[in-house]
Amino acid sequence: MHSLQYEEYILGADIGTTGCKTVILDTGGKIIGSESEYYQTSRPKPDWAEQNPEDWYRAFKKTVKHVLIKHGVRGNEIVSVGIDGMMNSPTFINRFGKLLRSSIIWMDQRSIPQARSIKEKIYEGRSQPVSAVPMLTKILWVKENQPKIWNRTYKVLSPKDYVRFRLTGSLVSDVSDASATSLFDAKKLNWSSEICEALDIDVDKLPEVVPSVKIVGHISSKASKETGIAEGTPVVAGCSDGAADCLTAGVAEPPDCLIRFGTTGALFMVIDRFTPDPSLRYFVVGHCISNRWLAHQIFPFGLPHSWFHYTFYEQEMRNASKKGEDPYSAIEEKAERISPGSDGLIFHPYLMSDASTHMRGGFFGIALQHKREHFARAVLEGIAFSLKESFAPFFEIDPSIKSVKLIGGGSKSRLVRQIVCNVLGVRGLVPLFQDASLGAAMLGGIGSNVFRDHREAVERCVKIRDITRPSSAIQRKYGRLFAAFAKLYQDMAENYELLSNILEK
């Protein structure tokens, strides 16, 4: 039960890829409680991924009701609501607000042909790589393959925008979500009329773009009955899950950095100007803080990490899961006894082959003395070396980076934190609460003047539970090993290409 000291609360919700998580804060920034609800992803064809937006709203309603009841918070004590959500997952509604089809979510790859067709048309000076991920290519797929749906479409909304629409009737988006769609003009902070005209996309089908902290609507009578939040409660525009992750961790001012250890690893660095990299070593999206941008890059983490453990330690993993134990801790405890460098064993974590680079994974330097724990440590070191490659442009932007925030499953591992901090030569700070819903709630607090600005929100809400410091001696050793890691991969590139060609025949 919450303290009676506070009578006003902020509610934040994250519409994520696997489910919705809702959190309640008091006005001092203390987390009162949170609730989660999961939903399904359908895969009608290989490489397709869709979700029913009604599931998002059902999960939101359920988590809100549960968290209010569980923690004794009355609906009229909620002073504001903020919502964040996954990016590049378009939802198509007609002029009456009815859904026209399921949402094609960000991981769906059906629009690769559309990505290829637009590459030469609109991508000069682009700030994002050409792929099937951005919302633009998904809209083009619907336009070309389901023209009746496109013709009936009144607005295309992101997941958090659809849930907020159900709550308030507002049809808007924010810079952080819009900037990732490949339909955005970052200099004008609005949709690109040039891109829309070139691809025959009616710009009026896209929602108005506003700041993340702007109050854009109020809980309707219908939504109040469905959720338990009082009618008239203000709701802010909200933001993308990536921007919310950053705010949750207190990554708000240049050159603050975030490393997220998920299925795919992600890097974010706050910059104060829209400055895309011509070489596309990173791309730039909007932050949820005005006049702030996020340089963004990815690196392999969860896939090679999980592949290794279930390939080399399958029985141990299954036994630990049955007992409800952490399946990784016992393995990493043994790997931690191996000296840095894994006694000469090097791992390249590129298990998802890329047709353009022919990248492949591999172990190099295997010798008779190497045991499974050597391989376990080498996997983590190889992932950290790949992370360092992806991080290199951030050090070019600002060489003064001394610390990074660490979130996600890997941040729970002491060995992962030690290796990453020693490879990068920075301190690693792990926030106490890591879910993006906290960032969404913080935006609601800023928009409703509970917090003066993002700085006060971070000061009140973000707490650090662990700090990992690098060892200068180990950092120097890893510097030499990283040079070998990079040189080995360069030397093997032609052989990887040859192998790819053989396997394709």
Beta strands, then each sheet from edge to edge (+ up, - down):
strand 1: 9-15
strand 2: 19-26
strand 3: 31-38
strand 4: 50-51
strand 5: 78-85
strand 6: 91-93
strand 7: 103-104
strand 8: 155-157
strand 9: 172-174
strand 10: 184-185
strand 11: 190-191
strand 12: 208-210
strand 13: 215-218
strand 14: 234-236
strand 15: 239-240
strand 16: 257-261
strand 17: 264-271
strand 18: 283-286
strand 19: 293-300
strand 20: 346-348
strand 21: 362-364
strand 22: 403-408
strand 23: 427-431
strand 24: 464-468
sheet 1: 3+ 2- 1+ 5+ 15+
sheet 2: 4+ 7-
sheet 3: 6+ 8-
sheet 4: 9+ 12+
sheet 5: 10+ 11-
sheet 6: 13+ 14-
sheet 7: 18+ 19- 17+ 16- 22- 23- 24+
sheet 8: 20+ 21-
end
